[in-house]
């Protein structure tokens, strides 16, 4: 029976997501066609894959949007255990696929899966379910321990950026559920020595920090990527060089169609394109917060907030890295960067968020 407080889905959020997906497909083709032609002999290699993944993702979004979000509370432990096992499997030599020294993928025939992306959504669902359960006294330790296990497994891949995003999502959700600020700060301070050791003992991480502080000190090595990103934004000006006319993607800017696709947007679509992209993500975050505040129950509220954080935090980190405001991390831009697992998880999460929006309480006014 339909909830008497039910509304139509959030149309603004839906259009925002669809525009981001279309922008992503266009920019993936623009940023990858030369590389694909030279390295793979097919200009449309990445475009075709992104189109297929995007179509599958849209179908999954529609399915998640149509199914009552409460079903995820019944699948929570299945999703949690499945994600945990996949994070373990990816670390086993011969099972996980290693690329550039990192074992982050499970390969099945012609496609690969990145378990860390699905682990983010699984952990958000678990935390939302666990935090929403009625208890005489809320205990945060079990939730923190489960989150810690996920974070450590992702660090072991190694994937420091995704691990930090996951930790931030968990801490913010715990804080929203009532964890006192002093406990939050205590946990953060206690983790600082471990974070310092992880950075200082990994030469590539140390180089990234130094390159962030002064990329011009080593412009042809550790500082190369961020300098090329600066050049892309600087070349774009107000209006941009025009779609497909960017130069940095011509084997200057590494990862142009993945981690640094925002730089290509800045070069080809200019300052206006950058502002438009930032605005779309800002709208998404604000609508997500509104949905969280107006959800009909605590599970929906925590789930909406967690999904908003999952997408919003990663987008902000990607923007920060591309603009030189944060050290370089291997994090894609949700909905836009090339990458199947990221796009699929983002669209499933968006579908769940849209379903929660269709059942929100009417008393919350327009944002």
N, C-alpha and C positions, 0 to 999 in steps of 0.2 A: 504493500500500500504506500502511495506517495506521501512523503512528509508534508504536513500542512504548511510548513515554513519554506517549502522548496521554491527555488527561483530558477530562471533560465541560467544557463552557464554564463560565465563572464566573457562576453563577446570581445571586449577590449583586450583581455589577456590572450584569447584565442587568435585574434588577428595579429597581435604582437608576435606570438610564437611562429605563426605561418610566414610572416614577413622575414623573420630572422632565418628561418629554414631556407626560403627562396634566396635571400641575400647570401647565405652560406654556399648554396649550390653555384650561384653565379661567381662568387669570389674564389671558390675552390677551382673552378675551371680556369678563371683568369690567372690565378697564381701558380697553377700546376701544368698548364698545357705545354709550355716550352720544355720544362723538366721531363714530362712524360714522353714528349716526342724524342728528345735526345737520349734518354736512358732506357725507355721501354718501347719506342717505335710506334707509339699510339698517342696522339694529342689528347684523345678523349678518355684515356684509361681511368684517371681519377674521377672525372665527371660521371662516367657510366657507373662506377662503383658507388659514388655519393648519391646519385639518383636512385639506384636500387635500394640502398640503405635508407635513404630519405623516405621512399615509398613505404617500405616495411615499417619504418618508425611512425609514419602518419597513421598507418593501419593500427599499430599498437596504441598510439595516442587515442584514436577513436574508441578502441576496445576499453582502454583504461578509463576513458571519459564516460563510457556507457555503464560500467560496472560500479555498483555502490562501493565506496572506498572502505567500508567496514569489512569487506572480504579480506583485505590485507592483514587485518588483525588475526584472522583465522589461519593465515599462511605464514605468520611471522617466524615461527621457529624452523619451518621448512626452508624458508629463504635464508635465515641466519646460518643454519648448518650447511646449506648448499654453498653459500658464499665463503664460509670458513674453509670448507674442503677445497674449493677452487683456488683459494689463496695459498693453501698448502701445496696443492698439486703443481702450481706454477713454479714453485721453488725446487721441485724434484728434477735433477738432470735427466734429460731425455724426454721428459713430459712437457715441461715449460719450454717455450721458445725464447732463446736469448738473442737480443738485438742491441748492439753497441754496449755490451757489458751488463745489460739489464734483462732480467727474466720476468717479463710482465704479461706474456701472452700464452694462451692455449690455442694450438692450431688444430683445426678439423678440416681435412681435405683442402679446399681452396679458400677457406675463410678462417680468420683468427678472432679470438675473444680476449678482452682485457678484464680479468676478474675484479680488479680494483674498482673499476667503474660501477659494476653491479653491486659491489660490496658497500659503496656509499649509500645507495638506495636501500639495500637490505638493512644496514645499520640505522638509517633514519626511521624505517618502519618499526624496527625493534625498539628503539628509544621512545618513539611516539606511543607504542603499545604499552611499554613498561611504565613510562611516566604517567600514563592516563589511568592506570589501575588504582582503584580506591584502596588506600592504606591508612591505617591509624597514624603511622609515622613513616614518612618517606625516607627510604634508604637509597643513597646515590652510589654507594660503593660497588654493587653488582653491575650497574650500568657503566660505571667508569672502568671496571675491570674488563668487561666485554669490549668496550671501545678501545681500550689499551691493547688487547690482543690483536684486533684488526689493524690498528696503527702499526704495531711492531711487525706484523706479517708483511705489510705494504712497504715499510722501511727496508725489510730484508730483501726486496726485489732487486735493486733499491729504487724506490719512488718516493723521495722525500717530500716533494710538493704535494702529491695526493694525500700522503700521510698527515701532513700539517692541515690540509683542508678538512680531512675527516676529524682530526682532533678538535679543530675550531668549531665544527658543526656540533659535536658532542658536548663541548663546554658551553656553548651558547644555549643549547636545548636544556641542559642541566640547570643553567642559570635561570632560564625562563620558567623552569618547573619549581624553583625555590631554593636552589643551591646558593648559599650566602657568598657575597662577593669576597670576603676574606678567605673562604675556602678555595674559591676559584683562583685568587691571586697566589695563595699558598701552593696550590698544585702547579701553577705556571712557574713560580720561582724554583720549586723543587725539580722541575723538568729542564731548567736552563743548563745545568752542568752536562746533562745527557745530550742536549741539542748542540752545545759547544763542542763536545767530544766528537759527535757525529760529523760536524762541519770540519773541525781541525784535522781529523784523522783521514778524511777523504780529500785527496788532493784536488779533484775536480770541483768539489763544493767550495773549498778554500779559494780556488781561482775565480769562481763565480762571484764570491763575496768581494774579492779584491777588484774584479772587473766592474762590479756595481759601483764601488766607491770611486774608481778612476779608470774607466774603460780605455782612455787615451794612453795609459802607461804601457799597454800591450795591445796595440790596435790590430795587429795581424793574427792574434791568437785568442786569448781569453776575452778580449774586449771587442773582437771583430763583429760578433752577432749584434750586440746592442748598438754599436756605431752604425752598422748598416740599417738598423731599425730607425735610428735618428735621421739618417739620410733620406729614408723613405718618407717619413713624416715631413721633413723639411722640404722635400721636392714637391710634395702635394699642394702646398699653399692653401688657398681658400677653396678653390673649385676642384683641385686634383688634376692629374695629367690626363685623365680619361680612362675609362674602363678598358683594360687590356693593354694600356700603353706604359705601364710601370716598368722601370728598369731594374729595380733591386731584386726582382724575382728571377732575373737572368743570371742565376748562379752566384749572386752576391749575398743575398739574404738567405741563410740556412732555414729550413723548415718553414718556407714561405706559405705553404698551403695547410700547415698544421699549427704549431705554436705561435708563429709570428704572422698569421693571416691579418690581424688587426693593423699591422704596419702596412700591408699591401692596400688595405682599405684607405689608410691615411694618404698613401701616395697616389692612388688612382681616383679616389672619390673626394680627397681633400679634407679640409677642416670640417666642412659641412657634412661629409660622409661620416667622419668620426663622431661628431655631435649627434647625428641621427642614430648611429649605432648605440652610443652611450644612452641616449634617450629611450630607445626601445628596451634596453636592459633595466633602466631606472623604472620605467612603467611596469615591467614584469615584477620587479622586486616590490614595488609599492602595492600592486594588485595582490601579490602573494601574501604580504603582511595583512592587507585588508581581509583576505579570505581566512587567514589564521585567526584574526580577531573575531570574525563573525561565524566561525564554524559551529555547528550544532552541539558538539561534544568535545571533551579534552583530547581524545585521540585524533579527531579531525584537525583540531587546532595545532597540536604538536606536529602532526604529519605535514600540514601545509607550511608551517614555519621551517621544518627540516628540509623540505623540497626546495623552498625559496632560498634557503641558505646554500644548499647543494649547488644550485645553479648560479646564484648571485655571487657567492664568495669566489667560485672558480673564475667567473667572468671578471671580477674586480682584480684578482691576482694576474690574470692574463693581460688586462689593460695595463696594470702597474709594471709588469715585466716589459711589455712592448714599448712603454713610454720611459723606461729607465728609472722608474720609481721603486722597483723591487728587484732583487737579484734574479737572474735567469732561472726559470723553472720549466720543466717539461710538461706544461699544462695547456690543454687545448681551450679554445673559446667555445662554450656551449652553443649548439645549434649551427655554428658557422664553420669551425675548423673541420678539415677532413679527418674522419675517424669514426668507424662504425659503432664501437661500444659506447663511446661518449654520446653520439647522436641518439642512439636507441634509448639509452638510460635517461637522457634529458627529455625525450619525447614521452616516454612512459611516465616519468615524474610529472611532466606538464599535464598529461591526461588525468592523473590522479588529482592534481591541484584543481583542474577544471571540474571534476566530479564533485569535489568538496565545495566548490563555488556554487554549484547548482543546488546545494542543500543548506546554504548559509542562512543564518537568522536575519529576518528582515529589519530588525531594529537598528542595524549598523547603517549609517547614512552614506551617501555617495562620497567617495574619496576625492 
